[in-house]
Amino acid sequence: MNLFWKNFFGGITSTAKLEQEEIELVQAMQRYAEVEKSVELAEYKKLFHEVKSAEFISKKKTLQNRKYKDTEEYRDIKKFNKLENSAGIKLYFSTLKSVELDRYIAFKASPEFENLGDKNLVKASDKLRALKEFEHSKAYKNYTRFHDSYIIKEYHELKKLISNSEFKRKNEFWANPHRWKTTPEYVKEQRFYELSKNPDIVFYTNEKPERFEAYKALKPTFQEEFSWNTLDKSRWDFGFHYKSAKLIGNHSFTNEKQANNSGKNVSVENGILKLTTRKESIKAAAWDVQKGFVEKEFEYTSDVVQTANEFRQKGGIFRAKLRCTGNIHHAFWLGAEGKLPHVNIFHFDGKHITVGNAGKNIIDGTKIKGINPSNFYIYTFKWTQKELVWLLNDVEIYRTASNIPAEEMYLVFNSFIPEKAKASVGYLEVDWVRVYK
């Protein structure tokens, strides 16, 4: 697979951007979970359902748009004022308080009241004449019209009503053109708007939590950020791993130009694992297919590190951010108890990158062109029961449904120089390793 044009046209996300996106995703996921548990969000959700309800909206519309003239309170006050300002009712209450009415009513209740019907007696008596004049007066006629009438009864009822504190409160409310702002609902609405501008709630409401699902489904099982400075403080061992403890782990092969150097070529600098291939003469153990272990003079040294005694896993996602230099073979692979199965998550042969796996009956994989291996890239291997998938910076580069390993496998990094290759110095650098179920 040639990734040159895909890389050239931006089809491959840069490693820095990919890492930043993952950091931001994790931060967003954590923030989302924290906001989801907050008191403020619970209050916002409660207010949202209330403020956005049809009942709330209708009530607000009514309170804002209803005219004061359309209220019962306005009508009652207007009716009372009309009655109170009526000339007839004013005269009635004035007459009700007059001495003349009291005198007439008292006289009317006495036996002498019959004398008012005798014209001669009325002419002869100033008292009767005065009473008779009052009886025919406008004030008394007005009094008889209103006294014990429905109008006066209504006047008293209205006067009592508008004097009531509850009526005054309602009337003041409806008379206020800004009445909505005096309601408890307005307070709730303002609190809702306040919360809706809260940065955490704005983030929460705009977020799409489904984008977290794939990440949340992953369970971290191994994470290496290389915070140590010596191998004995890490989860890694130098040398190859063999089922039999009698076999020499730290060795090379007679068809290679470098001697694996018991971890001496392994270092950690600024949180980055570095396997260095040096030009130096050394005599070390080498495996010969026919003779077994022999001593050999090597012109180069390098190393191999693995997690066989510390970590193994069957299936899952295996990721590493790495780069390499030199006309050297550098590899990140998965090993098992035997020579096979063997999975290359990354293998650079000095010219090209290859990925793939080997089993008893088949060797498959693909060659990657068009990228510079001296730049950091993230190499990912996804291992399920049904298929194996390789990715480079989250771009799929190979997929197969055959030759799937059936056992737990451990992590290995190493650098080596085949006997027929033109040797050089160089290094394999690993920024981090992460494994998930």
C-alpha positions in Angstrom: 0.0 0.0 0.0 1.4 3.3 -1.1 0.4 6.1 1.3 2.3 8.9 -0.4 -0.6 10.6 -2.1 -2.9 10.0 0.8 -0.3 11.6 3.1 0.4 14.4 0.6 -3.3 15.4 0.3 -3.9 15.3 4.1 -5.7 11.9 4.1 -3.6 10.8 7.0 -4.1 12.8 10.2 -0.8 14.0 11.6 0.4 12.2 14.7 0.4 15.3 16.8 -3.1 16.1 15.8 -4.3 12.5 16.3 -2.8 12.6 19.8 -4.3 16.0 20.6 -7.7 14.7 19.4 -7.5 11.7 21.7 -6.5 14.0 24.6 -9.4 16.3 23.9 -11.7 13.3 23.5 -10.7 12.0 26.9 -10.9 15.4 28.5 -14.4 16.0 27.0 -15.6 12.6 28.1 -14.4 13.3 31.7 -15.9 16.8 31.7 -19.2 15.4 30.3 -19.4 12.8 33.1 -18.7 15.4 35.7 -21.2 17.9 34.4 -23.8 15.1 34.1 -23.6 14.5 37.9 -23.7 18.3 38.8 -26.5 20.0 40.7 -26.5 22.8 38.1 -27.4 20.4 35.3 -30.1 18.7 37.3 -31.6 22.2 38.0 -31.2 23.2 34.3 -33.0 20.0 33.1 -35.9 20.5 35.6 -36.3 24.2 34.6 -36.0 23.3 30.9 -39.0 21.0 31.0 -40.9 23.6 33.0 -40.0 26.8 31.0 -40.4 25.1 27.6 -43.8 23.5 28.6 -46.9 24.7 26.7 -48.5 25.6 30.0 -45.6 27.9 31.0 -45.5 29.5 27.6 -49.2 30.1 27.5 -49.2 31.6 31.0 -46.3 34.0 30.1 -48.1 35.1 27.0 -51.3 35.8 28.9 -49.5 37.7 31.6 -47.6 39.8 29.1 -50.4 40.5 26.6 -53.5 40.8 28.8 -54.7 44.4 29.0 -55.5 45.8 32.4 -58.9 47.0 31.0 -59.8 43.3 30.3 -59.5 42.3 34.0 -62.3 41.8 36.5 -60.3 44.0 38.9 -60.4 46.9 36.5 -64.1 46.4 35.8 -64.9 46.3 39.6 -63.0 49.5 40.3 -64.5 51.2 37.3 -68.0 50.2 38.4 -67.3 51.3 42.0 -65.9 54.7 40.9 -69.0 55.2 38.7 -71.3 54.5 41.6 -69.3 56.6 44.0 -69.3 59.6 41.7 -73.0 59.2 40.9 -74.8 62.5 41.9 -77.8 60.5 43.1 -75.7 58.2 45.3 -73.7 61.2 46.6 -77.0 62.9 47.5 -78.3 59.7 49.1 -75.3 59.4 51.5 -75.5 63.1 52.1 -79.2 62.8 53.0 -78.5 59.7 55.0 -76.4 61.8 57.3 -78.7 64.8 57.5 -80.6 66.0 60.6 -83.7 66.5 58.4 -83.9 62.7 57.5 -83.4 61.7 61.2 -86.1 64.0 62.3 -88.5 62.9 59.5 -87.9 59.2 60.2 -88.4 59.7 63.9 -91.6 61.7 63.3 -92.8 59.0 60.8 -92.6 56.5 63.6 -94.7 58.6 66.0 -98.6 58.7 66.2 -98.4 62.4 65.0 -97.3 61.3 61.5 -101.0 61.2 60.5 -101.2 64.9 60.9 -99.1 65.4 57.8 -102.1 64.3 55.8 -104.2 67.2 57.3 -103.6 70.4 55.2 -105.1 72.7 57.9 -102.8 71.3 60.6 -99.8 71.5 58.3 -100.6 75.2 57.5 -101.0 75.9 61.2 -97.7 74.2 62.3 -94.2 75.3 61.3 -92.9 71.8 62.4 -95.4 70.0 60.2 -94.9 72.4 57.3 -91.1 71.8 57.5 -91.6 68.0 57.6 -94.0 68.2 54.7 -91.5 70.2 52.7 -88.7 67.6 53.4 -91.1 64.8 52.4 -91.6 66.5 49.0 -87.9 67.5 48.6 -85.5 66.1 45.9 -83.3 64.8 48.7 -86.0 62.6 50.3 -87.3 61.4 47.0 -83.7 60.4 46.0 -83.3 58.7 49.4 -86.4 56.6 48.9 -85.2 55.6 45.4 -81.8 54.3 46.7 -82.6 53.2 50.2 -82.4 49.4 50.5 -81.9 49.2 46.7 -79.8 46.7 44.8 -77.6 49.6 43.7 -76.6 50.6 47.2 -76.1 47.0 48.1 -73.8 46.6 45.1 -72.0 49.8 46.1 -71.3 48.4 49.6 -70.2 45.1 48.2 -67.8 46.7 45.8 -66.5 49.0 48.4 -65.7 46.1 50.7 -64.2 44.1 47.8 -61.8 46.8 46.7 -60.7 47.5 50.2 -59.7 43.8 50.6 -55.9 43.3 50.7 -56.0 40.4 48.3 -58.0 42.5 45.8 -55.5 45.3 46.1 -52.6 42.9 45.5 -54.3 41.5 42.4 -55.3 44.9 41.1 -51.7 46.2 41.6 -50.4 43.2 39.7 -52.7 43.5 36.7 -52.3 47.3 36.6 -48.5 46.9 36.3 -47.5 46.7 32.6 -44.3 44.8 33.6 -46.3 42.3 35.7 -44.5 39.3 34.2 -41.2 40.4 35.9 -42.9 40.2 39.3 -43.9 36.5 39.0 -42.1 33.4 40.4 -42.2 32.1 36.9 -40.1 35.0 35.7 -37.5 34.2 38.4 -37.4 30.6 37.2 -37.1 31.7 33.6 -34.2 34.0 34.4 -32.4 31.2 36.3 -32.9 29.0 33.3 -31.3 31.5 31.0 -28.5 32.0 33.5 -27.8 28.3 33.6 -28.1 28.0 29.8 -25.1 30.3 29.5 -23.1 28.3 32.0 -20.0 27.2 30.1 -20.3 23.6 31.4 -23.9 23.4 30.5 -23.3 24.9 27.0 -20.6 22.3 26.6 -22.9 19.5 27.8 -25.9 20.5 25.6 -23.7 20.9 22.5 -21.8 17.6 23.0 -22.6 14.4 21.2 -22.0 11.7 23.8 -22.2 8.9 21.2 -18.7 9.8 20.1 -17.5 8.6 23.4 -19.0 5.1 23.1 -16.1 3.5 21.2 -13.5 4.8 23.6 -15.6 4.0 26.7 -15.9 0.4 25.4 -12.2 0.0 25.7 -10.7 -1.3 28.9 -7.0 -0.4 29.4 -4.9 -3.4 30.2 -1.4 -2.2 29.7 -0.1 1.4 29.5 3.6 2.3 29.2 4.6 6.0 29.2 8.3 5.2 29.9 8.6 7.1 33.2 11.4 4.8 34.4 15.1 5.0 33.7 16.3 1.4 34.1 14.9 -1.9 32.9 14.8 -3.4 36.3 12.3 -0.8 37.4 10.0 -1.6 34.4 7.7 -4.3 33.2 10.2 -5.2 30.4 12.9 -7.8 30.2 15.8 -7.8 27.8 16.5 -10.8 25.5 14.1 -13.3 23.9 11.6 -15.3 25.9 11.6 -19.1 25.7 9.3 -21.6 27.3 12.4 -23.4 28.7 14.3 -21.4 31.3 17.5 -23.3 30.3 17.7 -21.6 27.0 19.7 -18.4 26.7 17.4 -15.4 26.3 20.0 -12.8 25.5 21.4 -13.9 22.2 21.4 -13.0 18.5 21.6 -15.2 15.4 24.6 -16.3 13.3 22.9 -14.8 10.3 22.8 -11.3 11.9 25.4 -8.6 12.2 24.5 -7.3 15.7 24.7 -8.8 19.1 21.8 -8.2 21.5 23.5 -6.5 24.4 21.7 -7.6 27.6 19.7 -4.3 27.8 22.8 -2.1 27.7 21.5 -0.5 24.4 18.1 0.3 26.0 17.6 3.7 27.5 14.8 6.1 28.4 15.2 9.8 27.5 12.5 12.4 28.1 9.9 9.6 28.5 10.9 7.9 25.2 12.2 4.4 25.0 15.3 4.2 22.8 16.8 1.0 21.4 20.2 2.1 19.9 22.2 0.1 17.3 25.9 0.9 17.7 29.0 0.0 15.8 31.2 -1.8 18.4 33.0 -5.1 18.4 31.8 -7.7 20.9 31.8 -11.4 21.3 28.4 -12.8 22.2 26.1 -15.8 22.1 24.5 -16.6 18.7 22.0 -19.2 17.6 23.0 -21.4 14.7 20.3 -23.6 13.2 22.7 -26.6 12.9 25.2 -26.0 15.8 22.9 -24.4 18.4 24.4 -21.7 20.6 27.9 -20.6 19.6 30.1 -17.6 20.3 30.4 -15.1 17.5 32.4 -11.9 16.9 29.9 -9.1 16.1 30.7 -5.6 14.8 27.4 -4.0 16.0 25.3 -4.2 19.2 21.6 -3.7 19.7 18.8 -5.1 21.9 15.5 -6.7 22.3 12.9 -6.1 25.1 9.7 -8.0 25.8 6.9 -8.4 28.4 6.5 -12.2 28.4 6.7 -12.5 32.2 4.7 -9.4 32.9 2.0 -9.0 30.4 0.2 -11.1 27.7 -3.1 -10.8 26.1 -5.3 -12.6 23.6 -7.3 -10.3 21.4 -7.8 -6.5 21.9 -6.2 -3.4 20.6 -2.4 -2.9 20.7 -1.0 0.6 19.9 2.4 2.2 19.9 3.8 5.6 18.8 7.3 5.0 17.4 9.9 6.0 14.8 13.2 4.7 13.6 16.4 5.5 11.7 19.2 3.6 10.0 19.6 0.8 7.5 18.4 -1.5 10.2 15.5 -3.8 10.8 13.3 -2.4 13.6 10.2 -4.2 14.8 7.2 -4.1 17.2 5.7 -7.5 17.3 3.7 -10.0 19.4 5.2 -13.3 20.4 4.0 -16.5 22.0 5.5 -19.6 23.7 6.6 -21.0 20.4 8.2 -19.5 17.3 4.7 -19.1 15.9 2.3 -17.4 15.9 4.2 -14.2 15.2 2.5 -10.8 14.5 4.3 -7.8 13.1 2.5 -4.7 14.2 5.4 -2.7 12.7 8.5 -3.9 10.8 11.0 -1.7 9.0 13.6 -3.4 6.9 15.7 -0.4 6.2 13.6 0.6 3.2 10.0 -0.2 3.7 7.5 -0.8 6.5 5.6 -4.1 6.5 2.8 -5.4 8.7 1.3 -8.9 8.9 1.4 -12.2 10.7 2.7 -15.7 10.4 1.2 -19.0 11.5 1.8 -22.7 10.8 0.2 -22.7 7.3 0.4 -19.1 6.0 2.3 -15.9 6.1 0.4 -12.8 5.1 0.7 -9.0 5.3 1.4 -5.9 3.2 4.2 -3.4 2.5 3.7 0.3 3.3 5.3 2.9 1.1 5.1 6.7 1.0 5.8 7.7 4.6 9.0 8.5 6.4 9.7 6.0 9.2 11.9 8.6 11.0 8.7 10.5 11.8 6.5 9.5 14.7 3.4 7.5 13.7 0.9 5.6 15.7 0.7 1.9 14.7 -2.4 0.0 15.8 -3.3 -3.6 15.7 -6.9 -4.8 16.3 -7.3 -8.4 17.1 -10.8 -9.9 17.3 -12.1 -13.5 17.0 -13.1 -12.9 13.4 -10.3 -10.7 11.9 -7.0 -8.8 12.3 -6.7 -5.2 11.3 -3.6 -3.0 11.1 -3.8 0.8 11.1 -1.4 3.7 10.7 -2.5 6.9 12.4 -6.0 5.4 12.3 -5.9 4.8 8.6 -6.6 1.1 7.8 -3.6 -0.4 5.9 -4.4 -4.2 6.1 -7.1 -6.6 7.1 -7.3 -10.3 7.2 -9.7 -13.0 8.5 -7.2 -15.8 8.3 -4.4 -17.0 10.5 -5.9 -15.6 13.7 -3.8 -16.4 16.8 -5.5 -18.6 19.4 -3.3 -17.9 22.4 -2.1 -15.0 24.6 0.8 -13.0 23.2 3.3 -10.6 24.7 4.9 -7.4 23.4 8.4 -7.2 21.8 10.6 -4.4 20.5 13.9 -5.2 18.8 16.4 -4.0 16.2 18.6 -6.3 14.1 20.8 -6.3 11.0 20.6 -9.3 8.6 24.0 -10.7 7.6 23.6 -9.8 3.9 22.4 -6.2 4.7 24.6 -3.2 4.5 24.9 -2.3 8.2 24.6 1.1 9.8 23.9 2.7 13.1 20.5 3.9 14.2 17.7 3.7 16.7 14.1 2.7 17.4 12.3 5.2 19.6 8.9 4.4 21.3 7.0 7.3 22.9 4.3 5.1 24.4 2.5 1.8 24.3 -1.2 1.2 25.1 -3.2 -2.0 25.1 -6.9 -2.4 25.5 -9.5 -5.1 25.8 
